[in-house]
Amino acid sequence: MVRVDFGTRSGLKVPFVNIGTMRLPEDSDEAAALIRQAIDAGMVYIDTSRGYADCELKVAKALKDGYRDKVILSAKWAPWAVRVEESDDGSADCVRRRIEEQMTRLEVDFLDFYQVWALNSRDHYNMVVAKGGMLEGIQKAMAEGLVRHTGFTTHDDPANLLSYLDEIDWCEVMLITYNLLNPRYAQVLAAAHERGIGTILMNPVGGGKLAEPSRVLLDLADRVGVASVPELSIRYLLSNPNVDAIIPGIAKPSDIADSIAAAAAGPLSVEQMGVINAFLAEIAKRTSAFCTGCNYCMPCPHEVNIPAVMSCIEDYRFWGLKETARRRYAHLQGMKADACEECGECETKCTQKLSIIEEMRFARETFEAGPGR
């Protein structure tokens, strides 16, 4: 695969398709072999985390026999994302302990990148850059040669990110969500690219959602003239000049081959992108009249998690992601639609003036009656 600049701050180059380690096989030998297959196919950047079960141990096994020299290895951690010890905090000393621990687990002498994981709010940002905070600890590790580059990962609101992007002169690369289902970070990607920050995308196929059969998305792929929705998803990202790289989670050999083949097919044409953008605009128009997740309907006197139920309905109704919606509903935290007593209190507070009672009935009939409905 051709390598491109990983922003201008890092001085590194990466291929478009790289290695995400959240979905590695359970068996460590199988996982190590899969990682090596990905590296042999041209993938370079590896995203690991202290919070992804034993992924670091599997990566360590894969990087023996000279494979460490072939990759850009990234680790990440933050106390609000995962606590290794009860005393973990956002201090320089604590992040230094985590860096050394992760290097031991990965069996390496240095990390190419160490990222602040899930920098999701201004409060997180202030904690990171405070005197004696995480950034100070990471930069000390960089000065000592344990870490070569740094950056952060985020799910923060785009407006919040844009508000402090100019302050992050220390950031060399940003890991962020952006895909067909969630294109709202386009402005953030453009701003980061303009500032020389490398951009790498998590969930390029929507965390697996875009690999699920969906009549809505299959029709879109057919109109665009692309063989599959996953290929459409990857080529859509490749068509954004502000995206440097993606990290699909690899779980089987076809994840490697299919991702590389999709990227090799190249960016979409102006005409193809026009079809996609018109589709996304129509979806946005329809969903804007639905639940916005504002939470004004909460709290429900019967403890129904109304916004979460409505989000499942959105996946089902507007995106055609029926199995994803069912799975999400089955794992919802809090009370589900069957706890609704139809008191109507939520409807008096809904900014969209939605018929929430009717939507709860729809959820019960659709998600609680089994897949045959």
C-alpha positions, -999 to 999 in steps of 0.1 A, spaced: 0 0 0 11 35 -8 21 55 23 11 92 29 21 118 54 7 111 89 0 148 92 30 171 91 38 172 129 49 136 133 71 133 103 58 98 97 41 81 68 13 55 70 -8 34 46 -45 41 45 -55 8 61 -40 -2 94 -46 -25 124 -72 -21 152 -69 -46 180 -102 -45 198 -117 -75 180 -87 -99 178 -94 -137 180 -96 -152 215 -67 -176 208 -34 -158 212 -16 -178 186 -44 -172 161 -44 -135 170 -6 -132 166 -7 -149 132 -35 -126 121 -16 -95 131 15 -107 112 -7 -114 82 -19 -78 83 17 -65 86 29 -87 57 0 -72 37 13 -37 43 -5 -25 74 19 -4 96 1 14 124 -11 -7 153 -36 8 178 -35 -10 212 -51 -2 246 -48 -13 282 -85 -16 281 -89 -41 252 -86 -73 273 -53 -90 266 -47 -74 232 -13 -60 243 -1 -96 251 -13 -108 217 5 -79 199 37 -87 219 36 -122 206 31 -110 170 59 -84 171 87 -110 178 111 -122 152 117 -87 137 81 -76 133 85 -48 158 108 -30 133 80 -30 107 53 -12 126 43 21 142 31 9 176 6 30 196 -7 25 231 -33 46 250 -47 51 285 -66 75 307 -80 70 343 -115 79 333 -115 52 305 -101 23 325 -86 21 360 -59 -5 364 -55 3 401 -80 20 424 -56 48 430 -52 57 393 -55 94 385 -46 119 358 -12 127 373 21 126 355 34 99 379 4 77 373 6 79 335 44 71 337 35 39 356 10 30 330 35 37 301 61 14 317 35 -13 325 22 -12 289 57 -14 275 63 -45 297 31 -61 284 40 -53 248 76 -64 254 91 -33 237 118 -8 246 98 22 233 64 32 220 61 51 188 29 68 201 13 71 235 -21 87 233 -45 102 259 -75 79 256 -110 92 253 -104 129 258 -141 136 257 -147 169 274 -131 202 283 -127 188 319 -107 160 305 -86 184 285 -79 207 315 -69 177 336 -45 165 309 -27 198 304 -27 209 341 7 212 358 16 177 370 -9 162 347 -9 134 321 7 155 293 37 164 316 42 127 323 40 117 286 64 145 276 89 134 303 87 98 289 93 113 254 124 132 266 137 99 280 131 80 248 103 57 260 78 74 238 84 91 205 51 108 196 18 117 213 -18 126 206 -52 118 218 -84 98 210 -118 114 213 -156 111 210 -161 147 222 -187 170 206 -173 186 174 -179 221 187 -159 213 219 -130 199 199 -129 229 176 -128 252 207 -95 239 219 -78 225 187 -56 256 185 -44 250 220 -32 215 213 2 222 198 16 191 215 -8 168 195 7 150 165 -22 126 157 -59 124 165 -79 92 166 -116 100 159 -149 86 148 -161 94 112 -181 71 89 -212 70 67 -234 67 99 -216 95 116 -202 122 93 -205 151 117 -168 152 125 -159 164 89 -151 199 101 -129 186 129 -109 165 104 -105 195 82 -93 217 110 -69 190 123 -55 185 88 -49 222 84 -29 223 116 -7 194 106 -23 169 130 -24 133 116 -60 120 114 -68 83 119 -103 69 121 -118 43 144 -150 24 134 -146 29 96 -174 5 91 -195 17 120 -182 -8 145 -195 -36 123 -229 -20 116 -220 -13 80 -212 -49 74 -248 -59 84 -273 -65 56 -294 -33 53 -318 -28 25 -314 9 28 -276 8 25 -275 -19 -1 -297 2 -23 -273 31 -18 -243 9 -28 -262 -2 -59 -270 34 -69 -233 44 -64 -222 14 -84 -201 -3 -56 -202 -40 -49 -208 -39 -11 -216 -16 17 -183 -22 35 -164 -13 3 -187 18 -1 -179 28 36 -141 26 31 -140 43 -2 -162 71 12 -135 77 38 -107 75 13 -125 102 -7 -120 127 22 -86 143 17 -85 152 54 -83 115 64 -48 100 66 -56 64 78 -82 40 92 -80 12 118 -106 -14 111 -108 -40 139 -94 -72 125 -110 -105 136 -104 -128 106 -83 -129 74 -111 -115 53 -111 -83 73 -76 -76 61 -81 -86 25 -115 -69 21 -103 -36 36 -71 -35 15 -91 -44 -17 -116 -16 -10 -89 10 -5 -71 -3 -37 -103 5 -56 -96 41 -50 -116 72 -40 -152 76 -52 -159 100 -81 -175 134 -77 -207 120 -91 -206 90 -67 -200 113 -38 -229 135 -49 -252 105 -47 -239 97 -12 -241 133 1 -277 136 -12 -286 104 6 -270 116 39 -288 149 36 -321 131 32 -313 109 62 -303 139 83 -336 157 73 -356 127 84 -338 121 116 -338 158 126 -375 155 129 -371 125 152 -354 121 186 -323 144 190 -312 128 222 -316 160 241 -328 141 272 -355 167 280 -380 138 283 -360 124 312 -362 114 339 -391 90 332 -412 83 363 -410 46 354 -373 47 347 -375 39 310 -343 49 292 -363 68 265 -334 83 245 -316 49 243 -348 32 231 -354 59 205 -318 55 192 -325 18 186 -357 28 167 -336 52 146 -312 25 135 -340 2 126 -363 27 108 -340 51 90 -308 31 84 -324 -4 80 -300 -18 106 -325 -42 120 -303 -67 137 -280 -40 151 -310 -23 166 -323 -56 181 -288 -63 197 -285 -28 210 -320 -29 225 -313 -62 242 -283 -48 259 -298 -14 270 -290 -1 304 -320 8 325 -357 0 319 -369 -8 284 -401 1 266 -421 -27 283 -419 -6 316 -437 23 299 -470 31 317 -481 55 290 -485 83 315 -475 109 288 -453 130 310 -424 126 285 -445 139 257 -452 172 275 -415 178 276 -404 165 242 -389 194 221 -397 175 189 -434 169 200 -430 132 193 -456 106 200 -432 88 225 -460 66 238 -465 53 202 -428 48 198 -425 28 230 -453 6 217 -434 2 184 -403 -8 203 -421 -34 224 -437 -49 193 -405 -48 172 -377 -56 197 -393 -77 223 -412 -102 201 -381 -118 186 -365 -116 151 -396 -131 134 -416 -99 138 
